[in-house]
Amino acid sequence: MSGRTVFFERRELDRLLRFYGRMVAAGEWRDYAMDALADRALFSVYRRASEAPLYQIEKCPENARKQGEYCVRAIDGRVLRRGQDLDQVLAVLEPKRMRVIGD
């Protein structure tokens, strides 16, 4: 991909920003940053702007045929999920729902 920069497309940005908004409303996240690099696009989310990102959602077109174009990485660099479908990859970040047992 020489000479080109990778960006998120409009539908991807819409999905990322809607998910981000839900997480802000839940009090989980407070800030985000986007980076467009030569080989990948990054959407980083933060609990506080002064800290390192909690997670990075990555789009890497070179991996589309292998592990999948999308990836979520934790703060320590671990890959939490990879895949072809952005919604399925983002699902790893969904807050765990508390269930009421009994009643």
C-alpha positions in Angstrom: 0.0 0.0 0.0 2.8 2.4 -0.8 1.9 6.1 -0.9 -1.6 5.4 0.5 -3.1 6.0 3.9 -5.8 3.8 5.4 -8.9 5.5 6.7 -12.2 4.2 8.2 -15.0 4.5 5.8 -18.2 6.4 6.6 -20.2 3.3 7.6 -17.3 2.1 9.8 -17.0 5.5 11.5 -20.8 5.6 12.1 -20.6 2.2 13.8 -17.6 3.1 15.9 -19.0 6.5 17.0 -22.4 4.9 17.9 -20.7 2.2 20.0 -18.4 4.9 21.6 -21.5 7.0 22.5 -23.1 4.0 24.2 -19.9 3.3 26.2 -19.6 7.0 27.2 -23.3 7.0 28.3 -22.5 3.9 30.4 -19.6 5.8 32.1 -16.9 3.4 30.7 -15.1 5.7 28.2 -14.4 9.4 28.2 -12.3 10.2 25.1 -11.1 8.9 21.8 -8.5 9.5 19.1 -8.3 8.4 15.4 -5.1 7.8 13.5 -4.7 7.1 9.8 -1.4 5.4 9.0 0.2 4.0 5.9 -0.9 0.4 6.8 -3.8 0.7 9.2 -6.4 3.0 10.7 -6.8 3.2 14.5 -9.7 4.2 16.8 -8.3 4.5 20.3 -10.6 4.8 23.4 -9.6 6.2 26.7 -11.0 6.3 30.2 -9.2 9.6 30.8 -7.5 11.7 28.1 -4.2 11.8 30.1 -3.8 8.0 30.1 -2.8 5.4 27.5 -5.7 4.0 25.5 -7.8 1.3 27.1 -8.4 -0.3 23.7 -7.5 0.2 20.0 -9.9 -0.8 17.3 -7.7 -1.4 14.2 -8.5 -1.7 10.5 -5.7 -3.3 8.6 -6.7 -4.1 5.0 -3.6 -6.3 4.5 -5.0 -8.8 7.0 -8.5 -9.0 5.3 -7.8 -12.4 3.7 -5.9 -13.8 6.6 -7.2 -13.2 10.1 -9.7 -10.4 9.2 -9.5 -6.8 8.5 -10.6 -5.6 12.0 -8.9 -6.2 15.4 -9.4 -5.0 19.0 -6.2 -4.7 21.1 -6.0 -4.2 24.9 -3.8 -1.7 26.5 -1.0 -4.3 26.9 -1.1 -5.1 23.1 -3.0 -8.4 23.4 -5.4 -9.1 20.5 -8.8 -9.6 22.1 -10.6 -10.4 18.8 -10.1 -10.4 15.1 -12.5 -10.7 12.2 -14.1 -9.6 9.0 -17.2 -8.1 10.6 -16.8 -4.9 12.6 -19.9 -5.5 14.8 -18.7 -9.0 15.8 -15.2 -7.7 16.6 -16.7 -4.8 18.7 -18.9 -7.3 20.6 -15.8 -8.3 22.7 -16.0 -4.8 24.3 -19.7 -5.0 25.2 -20.1 -4.6 29.0 -21.1 -7.8 30.8 -24.8 -7.7 31.7 -25.7 -8.5 35.2 -28.3 -11.2 35.6 -30.7 -11.4 38.5 -30.9 -15.0 39.8 -33.7 -16.2 41.9 -36.9 -14.2 42.4 
